[in-house]
Amino acid sequence: MTGTLVWLVIALTVVTLAMNFPRYRLRRRLAQTRGDSDGFPRFRAALPEVPEDLCRSVYSGIQQLIAPHSFPIHVADDLVATLDVDLGDLHDLAESLHIDQRRTDTPAINTAGDLARAAWHARQTSGRNAHRSVRSV
């Protein structure tokens, strides 16, 4: 019985590592091609309508989702297709930015820039009660 449990744990570990390896390689490749410069000034400059504190919150939130790799995030980066962010983690980040994705007036969130704009929109319209379905991939 104990031997079976040990093999089950080993098998689950191998499967987990195998499933995460493509994500790791993708992010490592992005880190190598983009370098290690501070990408926030460029990110901020591309979103002049969004307050700096909100841009910084979005940028650092995305950086935490792609950890341990750290590389410049571009406004046009698709959060799922390019950065391979888990949808559950994306929803958690959106909630932490006070984005109510059930609202009908919440913009769709596909890119890093969309996330920043949606956070700004949520801050500006926090008193309305409309609802919207969650982004589909």
C-alpha positions as a Markdown table, in Angstrom:
| # | Residue | x | y | z |
|---|---|---|---|---|
| 1 | Met | 0.0 | 0.0 | 0.0 |
| 2 | Thr | 2.8 | 2.5 | 0.9 |
| 3 | Gly | 4.7 | 1.6 | -2.3 |
| 4 | Thr | 1.6 | 2.4 | -4.4 |
| 5 | Leu | 1.2 | 5.7 | -2.7 |
| 6 | Val | 4.8 | 6.6 | -3.3 |
| 7 | Trp | 4.5 | 5.8 | -7.0 |
| 8 | Leu | 1.3 | 7.8 | -7.2 |
| 9 | Val | 3.0 | 10.9 | -5.7 |
| 10 | Ile | 5.9 | 10.4 | -8.1 |
| 11 | Ala | 3.6 | 10.1 | -11.1 |
| 12 | Leu | 1.6 | 13.2 | -10.1 |
| 13 | Thr | 4.9 | 15.2 | -9.7 |
| 14 | Val | 6.1 | 14.1 | -13.1 |
| 15 | Val | 2.8 | 15.0 | -14.7 |
| 16 | Thr | 2.8 | 18.4 | -13.0 |
| 17 | Leu | 6.3 | 19.2 | -14.2 |
| 18 | Ala | 5.5 | 18.0 | -17.7 |
| 19 | Met | 2.4 | 20.3 | -17.9 |
| 20 | Asn | 4.3 | 23.3 | -16.7 |
| 21 | Phe | 7.5 | 22.9 | -18.8 |
| 22 | Pro | 6.0 | 24.5 | -22.0 |
| 23 | Arg | 5.0 | 27.6 | -19.9 |
| 24 | Tyr | 8.4 | 27.8 | -18.4 |
| 25 | Arg | 10.1 | 27.5 | -21.8 |
| 26 | Leu | 7.8 | 30.2 | -23.3 |
| 27 | Arg | 8.5 | 32.7 | -20.6 |
| 28 | Arg | 12.2 | 31.9 | -20.5 |
| 29 | Arg | 12.3 | 32.6 | -24.3 |
| 30 | Leu | 10.4 | 35.9 | -23.8 |
| 31 | Ala | 12.8 | 36.9 | -21.0 |
| 32 | Gln | 15.8 | 36.2 | -23.3 |
| 33 | Thr | 14.5 | 38.1 | -26.3 |
| 34 | Arg | 13.2 | 41.1 | -24.3 |
| 35 | Gly | 16.2 | 41.5 | -22.0 |
| 36 | Asp | 16.0 | 42.6 | -18.4 |
| 37 | Ser | 15.4 | 46.3 | -18.8 |
| 38 | Asp | 12.7 | 48.1 | -16.8 |
| 39 | Gly | 9.7 | 48.0 | -19.2 |
| 40 | Phe | 7.4 | 50.1 | -17.0 |
| 41 | Pro | 8.2 | 53.5 | -18.5 |
| 42 | Arg | 7.3 | 52.2 | -22.0 |
| 43 | Phe | 4.2 | 50.5 | -20.6 |
| 44 | Arg | 3.2 | 53.7 | -18.9 |
| 45 | Ala | 3.8 | 55.9 | -22.0 |
| 46 | Ala | 1.5 | 53.7 | -24.0 |
| 47 | Leu | -1.4 | 54.3 | -21.6 |
| 48 | Pro | -1.5 | 58.0 | -21.0 |
| 49 | Glu | -5.2 | 57.9 | -20.1 |
| 50 | Val | -4.6 | 55.5 | -17.2 |
| 51 | Pro | -3.2 | 57.0 | -13.9 |
| 52 | Glu | 0.4 | 56.0 | -13.1 |
| 53 | Asp | -0.5 | 54.2 | -9.8 |
| 54 | Leu | -3.0 | 52.0 | -11.6 |
| 55 | Cys | -0.5 | 51.3 | -14.4 |
| 56 | Arg | 2.0 | 50.3 | -11.8 |
| 57 | Ser | -0.5 | 48.0 | -10.0 |
| 58 | Val | -1.4 | 46.3 | -13.3 |
| 59 | Tyr | 2.3 | 46.0 | -14.4 |
| 60 | Ser | 3.5 | 44.6 | -11.1 |
| 61 | Gly | 0.4 | 42.2 | -10.9 |
| 62 | Ile | 1.3 | 40.8 | -14.3 |
| 63 | Gln | 4.9 | 40.5 | -13.3 |
| 64 | Gln | 3.9 | 38.4 | -10.3 |
| 65 | Leu | 1.8 | 36.1 | -12.5 |
| 66 | Ile | 4.8 | 35.4 | -14.8 |
| 67 | Ala | 7.3 | 34.9 | -11.9 |
| 68 | Pro | 10.0 | 33.7 | -11.6 |
| 69 | His | 10.7 | 35.2 | -15.0 |
| 70 | Ser | 11.0 | 38.9 | -15.1 |
| 71 | Phe | 10.9 | 40.7 | -18.4 |
| 72 | Pro | 9.3 | 43.9 | -19.9 |
| 73 | Ile | 5.6 | 43.6 | -20.4 |
| 74 | His | 4.2 | 45.2 | -23.5 |
| 75 | Val | 0.8 | 46.8 | -23.6 |
| 76 | Ala | -0.1 | 44.6 | -26.6 |
| 77 | Asp | 0.9 | 41.3 | -24.9 |
| 78 | Asp | -2.0 | 38.9 | -25.0 |
| 79 | Leu | -2.3 | 37.7 | -21.4 |
| 80 | Val | -3.2 | 34.2 | -22.3 |
| 81 | Ala | -1.7 | 33.6 | -25.8 |
| 82 | Thr | 1.6 | 35.4 | -25.3 |
| 83 | Leu | 2.3 | 35.4 | -21.6 |
| 84 | Asp | 0.4 | 32.1 | -20.9 |
| 85 | Val | -1.3 | 33.5 | -17.8 |
| 86 | Asp | -3.7 | 31.1 | -16.1 |
| 87 | Leu | -7.3 | 32.3 | -16.4 |
| 88 | Gly | -8.0 | 31.7 | -12.8 |
| 89 | Asp | -4.9 | 33.8 | -11.9 |
| 90 | Leu | -6.1 | 36.5 | -14.3 |
| 91 | His | -9.5 | 36.6 | -12.7 |
| 92 | Asp | -7.9 | 36.9 | -9.3 |
| 93 | Leu | -5.8 | 39.8 | -10.5 |
| 94 | Ala | -8.8 | 41.5 | -12.1 |
| 95 | Glu | -10.7 | 41.2 | -8.8 |
| 96 | Ser | -7.7 | 42.7 | -6.9 |
| 97 | Leu | -7.9 | 45.6 | -9.2 |
| 98 | His | -11.6 | 46.0 | -8.4 |
| 99 | Ile | -12.7 | 45.0 | -11.9 |
| 100 | Asp | -16.2 | 43.5 | -11.9 |
| 101 | Gln | -16.2 | 41.4 | -15.0 |
| 102 | Arg | -19.9 | 40.8 | -14.6 |
| 103 | Arg | -20.6 | 44.4 | -15.5 |
| 104 | Thr | -22.0 | 45.0 | -19.0 |
| 105 | Asp | -19.8 | 48.1 | -19.5 |
| 106 | Thr | -16.5 | 46.4 | -18.5 |
| 107 | Pro | -14.2 | 46.2 | -21.5 |
| 108 | Ala | -13.0 | 42.8 | -22.7 |
| 109 | Ile | -9.7 | 41.9 | -21.2 |
| 110 | Asn | -7.3 | 40.2 | -23.6 |
| 111 | Thr | -4.0 | 42.2 | -23.4 |
| 112 | Ala | -2.0 | 43.8 | -20.7 |
| 113 | Gly | -3.3 | 47.2 | -22.0 |
| 114 | Asp | -6.9 | 46.0 | -21.8 |
| 115 | Leu | -6.4 | 45.0 | -18.2 |
| 116 | Ala | -5.1 | 48.5 | -17.4 |
| 117 | Arg | -7.9 | 50.2 | -19.2 |
| 118 | Ala | -10.5 | 47.9 | -17.5 |
| 119 | Ala | -9.0 | 48.8 | -14.1 |
| 120 | Trp | -9.2 | 52.5 | -15.0 |
| 121 | His | -12.8 | 52.1 | -16.3 |
| 122 | Ala | -13.7 | 50.2 | -13.0 |
| 123 | Arg | -12.3 | 53.1 | -10.9 |
| 124 | Gln | -14.3 | 55.6 | -12.9 |
| 125 | Thr | -17.6 | 53.8 | -12.9 |
| 126 | Ser | -17.5 | 52.0 | -9.6 |
| 127 | Gly | -21.1 | 53.1 | -8.7 |
| 128 | Arg | -23.0 | 51.4 | -11.5 |
| 129 | Asn | -24.8 | 48.1 | -11.1 |
| 130 | Ala | -24.7 | 46.5 | -14.6 |
| 131 | His | -23.4 | 43.0 | -15.1 |
| 132 | Arg | -21.2 | 41.2 | -17.7 |
| 133 | Ser | -20.1 | 37.7 | -18.3 |
| 134 | Val | -16.5 | 36.7 | -17.7 |
| 135 | Arg | -14.0 | 36.8 | -20.6 |
| 136 | Ser | -13.9 | 33.7 | -22.7 |
| 137 | Val | -10.8 | 32.4 | -24.3 |
